[in-house]
């Protein structure tokens, strides 16, 4: 697991894009997260699943 925290704005943007069905925007946000730390992709992909809570 990454030692970095995902900035709140990145999570908010990703959640908004997912809710809107904007897969293109989700991919852009994932690209930004990957540039910060490749392991952040797993955190973005799992942040809103019940098991992650």
Buried (B, 14 or more C-beta within 10 A) or exposed (E): EBEEEBEEEBBEBBBEBBEEEBEEBBEBBBEBBEEEEEEBBEBBBEBEEEEEE
